[in-house]
Amino acid sequence: MVPVAVLGRSLHLMPEQGHVTDPLVRHLTDVYTAGQNRLQQLVNDGLRRGLDADSLNGRQDVRGAATHAYRERQLQQARIVLAHLREHTERYVPIVTGRAYRAGAFAVDRTVTDAARLIGTFGGIHVGALEVIATNLTDRVTDSLTRVGNNIESVFDRASALERGELPAEFIGRRVADPYRDAALREVGTGLVAGDTRRQVSESLMRRLVTEGTTDALTGFVTRTGARLPLDVYTSMVARTTTREAVTVATGNRLQEAGLDLVTISSHAHKSDECTPYDGKTFSLSGTHPTYPLLDRRPPFHGNCLHVMTPASVDLDEWEAELADLIHNPAGSVTQR
């Protein structure tokens, strides 16, 4: 259960350019960026130490043992960093999503006269919705951290096998498909066709692992098109999308509490996409209005979507000004102005 107390907790945010929830996102995701920088250093050092031609076939018995122990220490440090990031996620996601949700709900109170009687209440419909939103964001970020942890261990396993002079295909085939596995199998196949020795193939894979292993290790999410998103990029994207979703859900719930039905989707210049059918139009939340169609989807319509849902009677600039004030000054009055 998400404690209602998080809805008013201060994060000491400063106004900045961009979407009104961006300061919340930055507070949450700056830690992931710092963590990723530390993980990158650990992985890079662990891969480059010992992965050279001289450590193959003959010298690996001495150097390999020392390098393996060093890599184990690097791996332990990486596990500590990831554990701290998980703690940060569990602590701050409810606060950040709560602040975004609270702003969306109370911005209705400030801007829509008919909602005045709702000021100060925050019932079960809101707590339940917030719990779902916070849990979803926590799960997505935690899954990404788990993926990075597994990737780092896998990359270090590959480094150790190569250092011992083993042909990676002997263990890559037992792993789930990933970009490195596919590239390595192609490398092995090319080497065999060319008549390369086992040593030559292993050296080629070493070079690839040193140059690409850090990217592979720090991939937090792989898109449907195969693009590899680093941990910080992915967490920032899902946090931006989720905080904007929190504002939208809260706005809709608050309007429906007040018996209000019409909302308008903001309009801005953008290339034709899934947002286009909604851009600048007014919709009914319930689908019962005789003039306006049902809003069958609500913003954000995709990752990093900039569209905003406002009460139909409220100017967008006024709406965003109220949201920004509520986000930057959570302890301020929520009475109408």
C-alpha positions as CSV (number, residue, x, y, z in Angstrom):
1,M,0.0,0.0,0.0
2,V,1.3,3.5,-0.9
3,P,1.1,5.6,2.3
4,V,-1.0,8.8,1.8
5,A,1.6,10.7,3.7
6,V,3.9,10.7,0.7
7,L,1.5,13.0,-1.2
8,G,2.8,16.0,0.6
9,R,6.4,15.2,1.3
10,S,8.9,17.8,0.1
11,L,11.8,17.0,-2.2
12,H,13.1,20.6,-2.3
13,L,12.8,20.9,-6.0
14,M,13.8,24.0,-8.1
15,P,11.8,25.1,-11.2
16,E,13.4,24.3,-14.5
17,Q,12.5,24.3,-18.2
18,G,10.5,21.5,-19.7
19,H,7.5,19.5,-18.6
20,V,6.2,20.3,-15.1
21,T,7.0,16.9,-13.8
22,D,10.7,17.0,-15.0
23,P,12.1,18.1,-11.6
24,L,10.5,15.1,-10.0
25,V,12.0,12.8,-12.6
26,R,15.4,14.4,-12.2
27,H,15.4,13.9,-8.5
28,L,14.6,10.2,-9.0
29,T,16.9,9.5,-12.0
30,D,20.0,11.5,-11.2
31,V,20.9,8.7,-8.8
32,Y,20.7,6.1,-11.6
33,T,23.0,8.2,-13.8
34,A,25.6,8.4,-11.0
35,G,25.2,4.7,-10.4
36,Q,25.6,3.8,-14.0
37,N,28.8,5.9,-14.2
38,R,30.2,3.9,-11.3
39,L,29.1,0.6,-12.9
40,Q,30.6,1.6,-16.2
41,Q,34.0,2.2,-14.4
42,L,33.8,-1.2,-12.6
43,V,32.9,-3.1,-15.8
44,N,35.4,-1.3,-18.0
45,D,38.3,-1.9,-15.5
46,G,37.2,-5.5,-15.1
47,L,37.2,-6.2,-18.8
48,R,40.4,-4.4,-19.8
49,R,42.5,-6.0,-17.0
50,G,44.0,-9.2,-18.4
51,L,42.1,-9.3,-21.7
52,D,45.0,-9.3,-24.2
53,A,46.8,-11.7,-26.4
54,D,49.5,-12.6,-23.9
55,S,46.9,-13.8,-21.4
56,L,45.8,-16.6,-23.7
57,N,47.2,-20.1,-23.9
58,G,50.2,-20.3,-21.6
59,R,50.3,-17.2,-19.4
60,Q,46.7,-17.3,-18.2
61,D,47.5,-19.7,-15.3
62,V,49.4,-16.9,-13.4
63,R,47.7,-13.7,-14.7
64,G,44.3,-15.2,-15.1
65,A,44.0,-16.2,-11.4
66,A,44.9,-12.7,-10.3
67,T,42.6,-11.1,-12.8
68,H,39.8,-13.4,-11.9
69,A,40.1,-12.4,-8.2
70,Y,40.2,-8.7,-9.3
71,R,37.1,-9.2,-11.4
72,E,35.3,-10.8,-8.5
73,R,36.0,-7.7,-6.4
74,Q,34.7,-5.5,-9.2
75,L,31.6,-7.7,-9.4
76,Q,31.0,-7.4,-5.6
77,Q,31.2,-3.6,-5.8
78,A,28.7,-3.7,-8.7
79,R,26.3,-5.7,-6.6
80,I,26.6,-3.1,-3.8
81,V,25.8,-0.3,-6.3
82,L,22.8,-2.1,-7.7
83,A,21.5,-2.8,-4.1
84,H,21.7,0.9,-3.3
85,L,19.8,1.7,-6.5
86,R,17.1,-0.7,-5.5
87,E,16.8,0.9,-2.1
88,H,16.5,4.3,-3.8
89,T,13.8,3.0,-6.1
90,E,11.7,1.6,-3.3
91,R,12.1,4.7,-1.2
92,Y,11.5,7.5,-3.7
93,V,9.2,6.1,-6.4
94,P,6.1,6.4,-4.1
95,I,7.1,9.9,-3.1
96,V,7.7,11.0,-6.7
97,T,4.5,9.5,-8.1
98,G,2.6,10.7,-5.2
99,R,3.7,14.3,-5.7
100,A,2.8,14.1,-9.4
101,Y,-0.6,12.6,-8.6
102,R,-1.4,15.1,-5.9
103,A,-0.6,18.0,-8.3
104,G,-3.0,16.6,-10.9
105,A,-5.8,16.2,-8.4
106,F,-5.5,19.5,-6.6
107,A,-4.9,21.5,-9.8
108,V,-8.6,20.6,-10.6
109,D,-9.6,22.1,-7.3
110,R,-7.8,25.3,-8.0
111,T,-9.0,25.8,-11.6
112,V,-12.5,24.3,-11.7
113,T,-15.2,26.1,-9.7
114,D,-17.6,23.1,-9.5
115,A,-14.9,21.1,-7.8
116,A,-14.6,23.4,-4.8
117,R,-16.5,21.1,-2.5
118,L,-13.8,18.4,-2.9
119,I,-10.9,20.4,-1.6
120,G,-9.0,18.6,1.2
121,T,-10.4,15.2,0.5
122,F,-8.3,12.3,-0.9
123,G,-10.4,9.1,-1.0
124,G,-9.8,5.5,-1.8
125,I,-10.1,5.9,-5.5
126,H,-7.0,8.0,-5.5
127,V,-5.0,5.9,-3.1
128,G,-5.8,2.8,-5.2
129,A,-4.8,4.4,-8.4
130,L,-1.6,5.8,-7.0
131,E,-0.6,2.4,-5.6
132,V,-1.0,0.9,-9.1
133,I,1.1,3.6,-10.7
134,A,3.8,3.5,-8.1
135,T,4.0,-0.3,-8.2
136,N,4.3,-0.4,-12.0
137,L,7.1,2.1,-12.0
138,T,8.9,0.4,-9.2
139,D,8.6,-3.0,-10.9
140,R,9.9,-1.6,-14.3
141,V,12.9,0.0,-12.7
142,T,13.7,-3.0,-10.5
143,D,13.4,-5.3,-13.5
144,S,15.9,-3.1,-15.3
145,L,18.3,-3.2,-12.4
146,T,18.0,-6.9,-12.3
147,R,18.7,-7.1,-16.0
148,V,21.9,-5.0,-15.6
149,G,23.1,-7.1,-12.7
150,N,22.6,-10.3,-14.8
151,N,24.3,-8.7,-17.8
152,I,27.4,-7.7,-15.7
153,E,27.8,-11.2,-14.4
154,S,27.4,-12.7,-17.8
155,V,30.0,-10.3,-19.4
156,F,32.5,-11.1,-16.6
157,D,31.9,-14.8,-17.1
158,R,32.7,-14.4,-20.8
159,A,35.8,-12.4,-19.9
160,S,37.0,-15.1,-17.6
161,A,36.4,-17.9,-20.1
162,L,38.3,-16.0,-22.8
163,E,41.1,-15.3,-20.4
164,R,41.4,-19.1,-19.8
165,G,41.6,-19.6,-23.6
166,E,38.2,-21.2,-23.8
167,L,36.1,-20.7,-27.0
168,P,33.0,-18.8,-25.9
169,A,30.7,-20.8,-28.1
170,E,31.1,-23.6,-25.5
171,F,29.0,-21.6,-23.0
172,I,27.3,-18.9,-25.1
173,G,25.1,-21.6,-26.6
174,R,23.6,-22.3,-23.2
175,R,22.5,-18.6,-22.7
176,V,19.4,-16.8,-23.9
177,A,19.8,-14.9,-27.1
178,D,21.3,-11.5,-26.8
179,P,23.3,-9.1,-29.0
180,Y,26.7,-10.3,-27.8
181,R,25.8,-14.0,-28.3
182,D,24.6,-13.4,-31.9
183,A,27.8,-11.4,-32.7
184,A,30.0,-13.9,-31.0
185,L,28.5,-16.9,-32.9
186,R,29.0,-15.0,-36.2
187,E,32.6,-14.3,-35.2
188,V,33.3,-18.0,-34.4
189,G,31.6,-19.0,-37.7
190,T,33.7,-16.5,-39.7
191,G,36.9,-17.7,-38.0
192,L,36.2,-21.3,-38.7
193,V,35.4,-20.7,-42.3
194,A,38.6,-18.7,-42.7
195,G,40.6,-21.5,-41.1
196,D,41.6,-19.4,-38.1
197,T,43.1,-21.1,-35.1
198,R,41.2,-21.3,-31.8
199,R,43.6,-18.7,-30.4
200,Q,42.9,-16.3,-33.3
201,V,39.1,-16.6,-32.8
202,S,39.4,-16.1,-29.1
203,E,41.6,-13.0,-29.6
204,S,39.0,-11.6,-31.9
205,L,36.3,-12.2,-29.4
206,M,38.4,-10.6,-26.7
207,R,38.7,-7.4,-28.7
208,R,35.0,-7.3,-29.3
209,L,34.3,-7.9,-25.6
210,V,36.6,-5.1,-24.5
211,T,35.1,-2.6,-27.0
212,E,31.4,-3.7,-26.6
213,G,31.2,-5.4,-23.3
214,T,30.4,-2.3,-21.2
215,T,27.5,-1.4,-23.4
216,D,26.2,-5.0,-23.2
217,A,26.6,-5.0,-19.4
218,L,24.8,-1.8,-18.8
219,T,21.8,-2.4,-21.1
220,G,18.7,-1.8,-19.0
221,F,16.2,-2.6,-21.7
222,V,16.1,-4.0,-25.2
223,T,13.3,-2.6,-27.4
224,R,11.2,-4.6,-29.9
225,T,13.5,-3.3,-32.7
226,G,16.6,-4.5,-30.9
227,A,17.8,-1.1,-29.7
228,R,19.8,-1.4,-26.4
229,L,18.8,1.3,-23.9
230,P,21.3,2.1,-21.1
231,L,20.1,1.9,-17.5
232,D,19.9,5.7,-17.1
233,V,18.1,6.3,-20.4
234,Y,15.5,3.7,-19.7
235,T,14.8,4.7,-16.1
236,S,14.5,8.4,-17.2
237,M,12.1,7.5,-19.9
238,V,9.8,5.4,-17.8
239,A,9.9,7.9,-14.9
240,R,8.9,10.8,-17.2
241,T,6.1,8.7,-18.8
242,T,4.8,7.5,-15.4
243,T,4.8,10.8,-13.6
244,R,2.8,12.3,-16.5
245,E,0.5,9.4,-16.3
246,A,0.0,10.0,-12.6
247,V,-1.0,13.6,-13.4
248,T,-3.5,12.5,-16.0
249,V,-5.1,9.7,-13.9
250,A,-5.4,12.1,-10.9
251,T,-7.0,14.8,-13.1
252,G,-9.6,12.3,-14.5
253,N,-10.4,10.9,-11.1
254,R,-10.8,14.3,-9.5
255,L,-13.1,15.5,-12.3
256,Q,-15.3,12.5,-12.1
257,E,-15.6,12.9,-8.4
258,A,-16.9,16.4,-9.1
259,G,-19.3,15.1,-11.7
260,L,-17.4,16.8,-14.5
261,D,-17.0,15.0,-17.8
262,L,-15.1,17.0,-20.5
263,V,-11.4,17.2,-21.0
264,T,-9.2,18.7,-23.7
265,I,-5.9,17.2,-25.0
266,S,-3.2,19.8,-25.5
267,S,-1.9,20.6,-29.0
268,H,1.7,21.1,-30.2
269,A,3.6,20.6,-33.4
270,H,4.8,17.0,-33.9
271,K,5.1,14.5,-36.7
272,S,2.0,12.4,-37.4
273,D,1.8,9.5,-34.9
274,E,-0.5,7.8,-32.4
275,C,-1.1,11.2,-30.7
276,T,-2.5,12.8,-33.8
277,P,-6.2,11.7,-33.4
278,Y,-6.3,13.3,-30.0
279,D,-4.2,16.5,-30.5
280,G,-6.1,19.6,-29.5
281,K,-9.5,17.9,-29.3
282,T,-12.2,17.8,-26.5
283,F,-13.5,14.4,-25.3
284,S,-15.9,12.9,-22.8
285,L,-14.4,10.9,-19.9
286,S,-17.6,8.8,-19.6
287,G,-18.6,8.5,-23.2
288,T,-22.1,9.7,-22.4
289,H,-21.9,13.3,-23.7
290,P,-24.1,13.9,-26.7
291,T,-21.5,16.0,-28.6
292,Y,-18.0,14.9,-27.7
293,P,-16.6,11.3,-28.2
294,L,-15.3,9.0,-25.5
295,L,-11.6,9.5,-24.6
296,D,-10.5,5.9,-25.2
297,R,-6.9,6.6,-24.5
298,R,-5.3,9.1,-22.2
299,P,-1.9,10.8,-22.4
300,P,0.9,10.0,-22.3
301,F,0.2,8.1,-25.5
302,H,3.8,6.8,-25.8
303,G,7.2,7.0,-24.1
304,N,8.2,10.7,-23.5
305,C,4.8,11.9,-24.8
306,L,4.3,15.7,-24.2
307,H,0.6,15.8,-24.5
308,V,-1.4,17.0,-21.5
309,M,-5.0,16.4,-20.5
310,T,-6.8,19.4,-19.0
311,P,-10.3,20.1,-17.8
312,A,-12.1,21.4,-20.9
313,S,-12.9,24.8,-19.3
314,V,-9.3,25.5,-18.3
315,D,-6.6,27.3,-20.4
316,L,-3.4,25.1,-20.8
317,D,-1.1,27.8,-19.6
318,E,-3.2,28.3,-16.4
319,W,-3.4,24.6,-15.9
320,E,0.4,24.1,-16.2
321,A,1.1,27.1,-13.9
322,E,-1.1,25.5,-11.2
323,L,0.6,22.1,-11.7
324,A,4.0,23.6,-11.5
325,D,3.2,25.5,-8.3
326,L,1.8,22.4,-6.6
327,I,4.8,20.4,-7.6
328,H,7.4,23.0,-6.5
329,N,5.4,24.0,-3.3
330,P,3.8,20.8,-2.1
331,A,3.1,22.3,1.4
332,G,1.3,25.3,-0.1
333,S,-2.5,25.9,0.1
334,V,-4.7,23.9,-2.3
335,T,-7.6,26.3,-2.0
336,Q,-8.8,28.0,-5.1
337,R,-7.4,31.3,-6.3
